Every structure is written in structure tokens, then in C-alpha cells.
Amino acid sequence: MQLTRETPKDPRQAMIPEALPAASAQAHLDLLEQNIERVIKGKNSVVRMAIIGLLAGGHVLFEDVPGVGKTTLSQCLALSVNLSFQRIQGTSDRLPSDILGVTVFDTEKKAFTFREGPIFANIVLVDEINRTTPKTQSALLEAMNTAQVSIERVTYELPQPFLVIATQNPYDSHGTFPLPKSQLDRFMLRLHLGHPDVEFEREILRDVRRPGDLSMVRPVLSSEEVIAMQTGVRQVKVEDSLLDYIVSLINATRNSTMIELGGSTRAALALRNCAQAHAYINSRDYCIPDDVKSMAVPVLAHRLGIIRTFEDTAAYVGEGSTAVFSILEDTPVPI
């Protein structure tokens, strides 16, 4: 029997759009933010961080309680950029093939054909990722790291741009499988949406549309424009002094007595990429120290492993934000 498959169109083989300079992209980015904020009320900074994740070519982990708009935000981002979107609900009986796809026998063609799973989309939401088993979680590793999946010794390229948005509830551990450090390190950013302020929550309650109605969200960017902006982000200048600053921050996490597992080289690359995207979204084609400092906590805090308390006791806390703030204060800033 012959093994065949429907070969998906690989955007990487097409001509890559020219880089869109930061100054030229500002109008597009403002329109994108405004479009998302028509639904997501009072979360400007989180919306900008999610856009930074998209522009930097990374993946985003939302760690928050249910019902604060994590799914809605990811859907708004996909609809605003006219990208394909798939949602995967994390459950304990979810199998890797449910995410990646499966090879089936086509009786008409008399051959095996690969049927793509939901991972073959531009934006993939994995809701409650920590409720899937470690075997299923590991199925995402290759996809998140190389934008491709390998099934039965055949490699399939994923569409570009490619963004995984995962959610988990840190306050309910019953029936969950904590993400291993190798998986957490694949997420460029960890964000917290949080509950809206009183005035914005009142505005949400005044909305007479049914929950989940995103009819007001319209595409404002094409996938080509997003790729052009991602190319523009990679061309944002980062001086050697700032690279040394990033290296100093990463080394500080490795040498800190508060931290058992410091940042990896992937963490350093993610911090540089996010600093470039932060400068880009602020209409600059060069990075400054504030770009690095603004992105340090969402990029580094979830990667640092077990954090010892400042009292140097045997107690541990899982939150790395305090340690990152402390390192930022102690590390000299380049002038």
C-alpha cells in the first residue's frame, strides 16, 4: 500500500514580504489594538503583550482563573489578523493524534492519507493545557519549537505565522498535570489577564450581545502584513551594550541564591526578540534598556524553576516575578 498525503501549502516556500519599518507599521498596530479592545475591555497592556508575542514569533501562556477572557482575547487576535484559528480543549483523555492529526486509509484512493489535526492553524488555543497528560503535552514540543510536526517519519510544515496560546488555572491542581520545565521554556511569554476594573466590568454587563459574540471584530491585517512586521521586528537594532545587559540578566538568574534553575539560552533569545518587538510596537527601529526591562518579567519569570524565599528557609514559592524584579534592581543598566 502506498502512503500519500495532501501536502499543505508551505508559506515559507513563498516569497517572504519585505520588512515593514516600525514607523510605517504604527497605524496598522493601532488599528489592531483598537479592534481587539472593542471586545477586551480595560486590558490595554495585556493586549499589547499578546501582540508583542505574535510579532516576536513566540508562544504565549495565559495563567489565570477561568472566565476572564483568555479564549476571547485569542479569538479576537485571530479574527483581527484574518488568520486561521483552532481551539483544543485540554482533557485527560486527549491523545497526541487528536492534536497533530492521523493517517487513515482512503478506500477511494487505495492509499493511506494524512489528515491534519487542529495544530495546522495560524493561531492555536490550547485551553487548560495542564489538564492534558504529559504524553499529549509533549506532542506540542516540536510544533512550538520548529513550526513542524513529524508523524510516521514524515515531516509536515505548519502554516506561517504560527502562534500557540495556552491557558491554565494555577489555583486548581485537582486532576492536572503540571507543565514540565522543557515545555514552559517553549513559551516566550507568560501573561496574566486578571479581572477587569469596576468601570470596565460595568461596561461589559451593559453589553446586550450574547456571550462569545465576536461579530463586531473584523480583519484589519492580512497574514502577509503580519509576516512583514515580524521581519521588521528582526531588523530592529540591538547594540552590543544591550546584548551584554541581557547576558548579565540571564547569568544573574543562574547565580542567584534565590533561584535553583536559571534562565536558558532560549530565554536570552526570547528576551532579545521581545525587546525588539517592544521597541517596534513603540515606533522605534532600535532598542533601549527600558525595552529589556519591560519584557524581563513576562519572559523570564516562568522559566526560573524553583525559587527560594528571601529568608533562605526550606520553603519554596513558584512565582519568579519577585526574583526577576530583584535582579533588575541589582544589575547595572547600560548608559
N, C-alpha and C positions, 0 to 999 in steps of 0.2 A: 504494500500500500504506500502511496505517495503522501508525504507531508507537505501541505501547501498552506498559505495564509494570505489574507488580504493585507497587503503592505500599506500601512498608513502613510499619508503624506508627511514627509520629514521637512519641517520648516527650516532646519539647519542647512539643507541642501539648496534651498532657495537663496537668492541674493539678499544679504543682510542689509537692512536700510541704513542709510548714513546716520551718523550720530546727530542727535538733536541737542544743540547747545542749551545750557541752563537758562539763559535769558529768554530764548525762544520757547522753552518748554513751560514757562511760568503760567501763561494763560491756560494751557491745557491742564496743568496740575490744579490750578484754582477751580477750574470747571469741574474736575474730577472730585475734589473735596466737597464742593458745594452740592454736587449731585448726591453723594453719599450722605451728607449731613441733612438732606431733606427727610431722611428716614432715621438716621442715627443722631439723636439729639444730645447736644452738650458734651460730646466726646471728641472735640477737635484734635487734641493731642494724640489720642489713640488712633484716630483715622489717619493722621499724618504718619504715625509709626507703621501702620499697616501698608500704606503706600510706599514708605521707605523700604519695607521688606520686599515689595514687588519690584521696585526699581533696582534694588541691590541684588536681585536674583536669588533671594533666600527663602526660607520657610518660616512660618510664624506659629507659635504655640500660645493659645489663649488659655490662661489658667484662672478660672473664675467660677462662681456659683452659677447654677442654671438660671435661665430666664433673663439675662441682662443684655442680650442682643449679639452674642458671638456669631451665631449662624446667620442672622440678618446682615451683619456687617460684611461677612464673607460673600454672601449672595449679592449685596449691593455693589461690592467691588467687582465681582464678575460681570454683573449686568451693565455697570458703568463703562467697562472697557470692552464690551462685546466679545467676551471670551467664553469658551465652553466651561460649564460648571457641573460637578458631580458631588453628591453628598454620600458619605459612607457612615452608617450608624454603627458605632462600636458596641459589640456584644460578645459574650464569652464563647458563643458558638460560631463566630465569624471565622472563615477559613482564608488562607492566603489566596486561593483561587478566586474567592469572592471579590478580591481587590484587584488582582493582577489580570485575571482572565483565565480561560481554559481552552484546551484543544479538544474539539469534538469531531466526530466522523460525519461528513456530509454525504448522505446517501445519493444525492443527485450527481455530485462531482466524483463520487467514489474515492474520496481522499479526506485526510484529516485537515481541518481548518481551524485556525486560531481565532477565537472570539475575544475581543478586548474587554477588559474589566473597567470599572469606573476610574481607575488610575489614569486612563488615557483621556485626560481633560486638561485644560489650561489651569484651572483652579479646582483643587480637590479639598473638600472639607471632610475631615475625619472627626466626627463628633464623638466625644467621650472615648478618646483613643486608649485610655488606660483601662477600659473595660474589655479590650481585646486581649487574647492570650499573647505571650511573648513570641510564639511562632508567627502569629499574624502580624505583630508589630515589626518583626524583623523583615517581613516581606516588603516593607516600605523603605528599608535602608538603602538598597541600590537605587531605587527610583529617586529618592531625595538627594542622594549624593552625586549621581551621574546622569540623571534625567533619562534613564533607560531601565528596562527590566529584561531579565534572562529567564526564559521558560523553555524547558526541554532542549537546552543547548542552542536556542535561537534567541538573539538579542533584538529587542524591539525599542525603537526610539520613541520618546514621549513628545507630545506637541510642545512648541515653544510660543510664548513664555510658559513656564511651568511653576506653579506655586502650591504648596501643601499648607493648609491652615488646619491645625488640630486643636481640639479643646479637651480640657479635663477639669474635673471638680476636685480641688485639693482638700476639701473638707469632708468628703465621704469616701472612706477607704474600703468599705464593705464590698466584696466581690470585684475588686480592682486588681490590676497587675501594674505596679509602678514601672514607669519607663526606665530602662537601663541607661547608664551614662552614655553609651555609644549612640543611643537613639536621641537623647536630649542634645547631644553635641551636633546633630544634624539640623537642629532648629536654629536659624540665625537669630531670631528674636523671641523672647517670651514677654507677653503683654498681659495687662490686667485691665479689663473694661470697667468693672465696678458699677455700682448703682448710680443712676442719674441724680443730679441735684433736684431739689424740690420743685423749682420753677420748670425745669425741663420734664420732670415726671408728670407734672400737672398738664403740660402741653401734650404729652403723649396720651394722657387719659382723655383729652378733648377730641382726639382724632377719632372720627366715626368710622373709619375704614376697618375692615376685619383684620385681625392679627395676621401678619405674614403677607399682606397685600403690598407688593412692590411695583404696582403698575405705574407709579409716578417716576420710577427710575428708568432712564433712557440711556442708551450707549452714547458716550461723549468722546471716546477714544477708540481707535482701531488697534488690533494686535500689532500691526506694523509700527504704529506710533509708540506703543509701549516698548517694543524691541529697540526702536531708535533712541528712546530715552534711557534704556538700560545701557546702550552703547555709549551714550553721552555721560552717564554716571561713571563708567570705567575710565573715561578720559579726564575726569576731574583730577587736578594736580594735587599730589600729596608730597610735601617737602620732606627731605631726609630727617629733619629735626622732629617732624611729626611721626615718622616711622619709628624713630628712636623712642619717642614718647609712648607709642603703642607697645613696643617691645618691653619698655620699662614697666608698664602696667601689667603685662602678662607675666613677666618674671616676678613681679611683686606678689601676684596670686600664687605662684609656685613656692615662694619663700616665706609666705605669711604663716605665722603660728596659728592663725585662726582657721586656716584652710588645709584640709587634708589632701585634696586633689586640685591642683591649679589648672589654669587655662591651657588649652592645647594650641598648636599652630593653626588649626582650623579656626579657633576662637580669635586669634590675632588677625587672620584674613577677614573674618566676618566683621570685626571691629573696623578695619580699614575700609571695607566695602560700604558699611553702613555710614561711616563718617563721610565718605564720598557722596552717598545718596542724600545725607542730611544737608551737605553743602549745596548739592544740586537743587533740592527742593526749596532752598533759600536763595536761589538765583545766583549762586556763585560757582565759578569753574575752578575753585581752589579751596582747600581745606584749611581750617583754623583749629586751634586746640579745643574750642567750645564744641566743635562737631564731634570730636572724640569723646569729650566728657559727657555730652548729651546722650550718646549711644552706649556708654560703658555698662550701665546697669541692665538695660534690656538685652544686651548682647552677652554679657559675662555671668550674670547672677545665677542663671540656671545651670551653668556648666561646672561650677566650682566644687561639686561633690559635697562632702560633709563639712560643715562649718562649726568650728569650736566657739563656745561663748567667750566673751571678752574676759570673764572671770577665770578662765583657764581651768574650769572644772571638768568633770567627766560628762557633763550634759552636752547635748548637741541640738542644734537647730537647723532646719532645712533651708532657711532663707539666706541667700547670699548677698542681698542688696546692701545690708549694713556693712559687710566686709568690703564690698566694692567702693562704697562711699568713703570708707576709711582709707583705702588705698589711693583713691583720687586726691584726698586731702594731703597724704604724705608724699606723693610723687611730684617732683618739680615739673612745672609746666614750661615748655619751651617758649622763649620770647622772640 
